[in-house]
């Protein structure tokens, strides 16, 4: 299964999502994370510690991708339309992380409009950095997206500083000693299980190809 993580806006948890989806899918089958972001955020994360899956850049990808059960791709921030089209049509699922704030949602609207234009249906929106209660921002934004028939994952990722600690240590959040770390990992486990349930039958790694970067 090939999953691409993309966003028209920075700071919405794109690399964090790629790292933790790769960690989840590694528990299902051997997983490769391709860091195609020029900032090399995923590779930098990996260099500071130890991740349970292999991380390569786009120049190293493609040679042995068939040896992996799953491939996760972390893409450049703010992809141009042509790049987004190539990414969207060469994966099983496009994940669009977004925070529940107006600037991120404005960027999401632009992304979805383009995906609709190219008739791309294999995407899901993932709400990230959801503020804790008593804030209702996460629930309100999810309801709003569903009202306009946008495909948002039921799972969402709560906001916690444990993700920043994990990035500094170069490990997944579950390896961090923080009282909220387990909750953050549970959120990504729920997202991964939802993706598996809805998309696990797609055979791209057998019949498809990775995008040209």
C-alpha positions as CSV (number, residue, x, y, z in Angstrom):
1,X,0.0,0.0,0.0
2,X,1.3,3.4,-0.9
3,X,0.2,6.4,1.2
4,X,1.2,9.9,0.3
5,X,1.0,12.7,2.9
6,X,0.6,16.2,1.5
7,X,-0.5,19.7,2.4
8,X,-0.7,23.1,0.8
9,X,0.2,24.7,4.2
10,X,3.1,24.1,6.5
11,X,2.8,23.5,10.2
12,X,-0.1,21.1,10.1
13,X,1.8,17.9,11.1
14,X,2.7,16.5,7.7
15,X,6.0,15.0,8.7
16,X,4.7,14.0,12.1
17,X,1.9,12.2,10.4
18,X,4.2,10.5,7.9
19,X,6.5,9.3,10.7
20,X,3.7,7.9,12.8
21,X,1.7,6.3,10.0
22,X,5.0,4.6,9.0
23,X,5.4,3.4,12.6
24,X,1.9,2.0,12.7
25,X,2.2,0.2,9.3
26,X,5.6,-1.2,10.3
27,X,3.6,-3.2,12.8
28,X,1.6,-4.7,9.9
29,X,4.4,-5.3,7.3
30,X,7.8,-4.0,6.4
31,X,7.4,-0.3,5.7
32,X,9.5,2.3,3.9
33,X,9.3,6.0,4.5
34,X,10.3,8.2,1.5
35,X,11.3,11.7,2.5
36,X,10.6,13.8,-0.7
37,X,10.5,17.1,1.2
38,X,13.5,19.3,0.4
39,X,13.6,20.2,4.1
40,X,14.4,16.5,4.8
41,X,12.3,16.7,8.0
42,X,11.8,12.9,8.2
43,X,15.4,12.1,7.6
44,X,16.5,14.7,10.2
45,X,14.0,13.1,12.7
46,X,15.5,9.7,12.0
47,X,19.1,11.0,12.3
48,X,18.6,12.1,15.9
49,X,17.6,8.7,17.2
50,X,16.2,5.4,16.0
51,X,13.0,4.7,14.0
52,X,11.6,1.2,13.6
53,X,11.4,1.5,9.8
54,X,13.8,2.6,7.0
55,X,13.8,6.2,5.8
56,X,15.3,7.2,2.4
57,X,15.2,10.3,0.2
58,X,13.5,10.3,-3.2
59,X,16.8,9.6,-5.0
60,X,17.2,6.3,-3.1
61,X,13.6,5.3,-3.6
62,X,12.3,3.0,-6.3
63,X,15.2,0.5,-6.3
64,X,13.7,-1.9,-3.8
65,X,10.3,-0.6,-3.0
66,X,8.7,-4.0,-4.0
67,X,10.4,-5.5,-0.9
68,X,8.1,-3.5,1.3
69,X,4.5,-4.2,2.2
70,X,3.8,-0.5,2.7
71,X,5.4,2.8,1.5
72,X,4.7,6.2,3.1
73,X,5.7,9.3,1.2
74,X,6.4,12.7,2.9
75,X,6.0,15.3,0.2
76,X,7.2,18.9,-0.2
77,X,5.1,21.5,1.6
78,X,2.9,23.5,-0.7
79,X,3.1,21.3,-3.8
80,X,2.3,23.0,-7.1
81,X,-0.7,21.7,-9.0
82,X,1.2,19.4,-11.4
83,X,3.1,17.8,-8.5
84,X,-0.1,17.3,-6.5
85,X,-1.7,15.6,-9.5
86,X,1.3,13.2,-9.9
87,X,1.3,12.4,-6.2
88,X,-2.4,11.9,-6.1
89,X,-2.6,9.5,-9.1
90,X,0.4,7.3,-8.1
91,X,-0.7,6.2,-4.6
92,X,-3.5,4.2,-3.0
93,X,-4.4,7.0,-0.6
94,X,-3.6,10.7,-0.2
95,X,-3.7,11.9,3.4
96,X,-4.3,15.6,3.9
97,X,-3.5,16.7,7.5
98,X,-5.0,19.9,8.6
99,X,-5.2,21.8,11.9
100,X,-8.7,23.1,12.9
101,X,-7.9,26.8,12.3
102,X,-9.0,29.1,9.5
103,X,-5.7,29.5,7.7
104,X,-5.2,25.7,7.5
105,X,-8.8,25.2,6.4
106,X,-8.4,27.8,3.7
107,X,-5.4,25.9,2.3
108,X,-7.4,22.6,2.6
109,X,-10.2,24.1,0.5
110,X,-7.7,24.9,-2.3
111,X,-6.3,21.4,-2.2
112,X,-9.7,19.7,-2.3
113,X,-10.9,22.0,-5.1
114,X,-7.9,20.9,-7.2
115,X,-8.4,17.2,-6.3
116,X,-12.0,17.5,-7.4
117,X,-10.9,19.1,-10.6
118,X,-8.8,16.1,-11.5
119,X,-11.5,13.7,-10.2
120,X,-9.3,12.3,-7.4
121,X,-11.4,10.4,-4.9
122,X,-8.8,8.4,-3.0
123,X,-8.0,10.9,-0.3
124,X,-8.9,11.5,3.3
125,X,-8.5,14.5,5.6
126,X,-6.9,14.0,9.0
127,X,-7.5,16.6,11.7
128,X,-4.3,17.2,13.7
129,X,-3.3,19.4,16.7
130,X,-6.8,19.2,18.0
131,X,-6.9,21.4,21.2
132,X,-8.0,19.7,24.4
133,X,-11.3,20.2,26.1
134,X,-13.2,22.4,26.8
135,X,-12.4,23.5,23.3
136,X,-14.8,22.1,20.7
137,X,-12.8,23.1,17.7
138,X,-12.0,19.6,16.6
139,X,-15.6,18.3,16.8
140,X,-16.9,21.5,15.1
141,X,-14.5,21.4,12.2
142,X,-15.1,17.6,11.7
143,X,-18.9,18.3,11.6
144,X,-18.4,21.2,9.2
145,X,-16.3,19.1,6.8
146,X,-18.9,16.2,6.9
147,X,-21.7,18.7,6.2
148,X,-20.1,19.5,2.9
149,X,-19.4,15.8,2.2
150,X,-15.6,16.0,2.5
151,X,-14.0,12.6,3.4
152,X,-12.5,13.3,6.9
153,X,-11.2,10.4,9.0
154,X,-13.1,9.6,12.1
155,X,-9.8,9.5,14.0
156,X,-8.1,12.7,14.9
157,X,-4.8,13.7,16.4
158,X,-4.8,15.5,19.7
159,X,-2.4,18.4,20.3
160,X,0.5,17.5,22.7
161,X,4.0,18.7,23.2
162,X,5.0,15.0,23.3
163,X,5.2,15.1,19.5
164,X,7.9,17.8,19.7
165,X,9.8,15.8,22.3
166,X,9.6,12.7,20.0
167,X,11.0,14.7,17.0
168,X,13.9,16.0,19.2
169,X,14.7,12.5,20.4
170,X,14.4,11.0,16.9
171,X,11.8,8.4,17.9
172,X,8.0,7.7,17.6
173,X,5.9,9.3,20.3
174,X,5.3,6.0,22.0
175,X,9.0,5.9,23.0
176,X,8.8,9.2,24.9
177,X,8.4,9.4,28.7
178,X,5.5,11.8,28.8
179,X,2.0,11.3,30.4
180,X,0.3,12.3,27.1
181,X,2.6,10.3,24.8
182,X,0.4,7.2,24.9
183,X,-2.7,9.2,23.9
184,X,-0.9,10.7,20.9
185,X,0.1,7.2,19.8
186,X,-3.4,5.9,20.3
187,X,-4.7,8.6,18.0
188,X,-2.3,7.5,15.2
189,X,-3.1,3.9,15.8
190,X,-6.8,4.7,15.4
191,X,-6.1,6.5,12.1
192,X,-4.0,3.6,10.8
193,X,-6.6,1.1,11.7
194,X,-9.3,3.1,9.9
195,X,-7.1,3.4,6.8
196,X,-6.4,-0.4,6.9
197,X,-10.1,-1.1,7.2
198,X,-11.1,1.1,4.3
199,X,-8.1,0.8,1.9
200,X,-6.2,-2.4,2.6
201,X,-7.4,-4.2,-0.5
202,X,-5.6,-1.9,-2.9
203,X,-2.7,-3.7,-4.7
204,X,-0.4,-0.8,-5.8
205,X,2.9,-2.3,-4.7
206,X,2.3,-5.3,-6.8
207,X,1.0,-3.5,-9.9
208,X,1.8,0.2,-9.6
209,X,4.8,2.5,-9.5
210,X,6.0,5.1,-7.2
211,X,5.8,8.7,-8.5
212,X,8.7,10.4,-10.2
213,X,10.1,13.0,-7.9
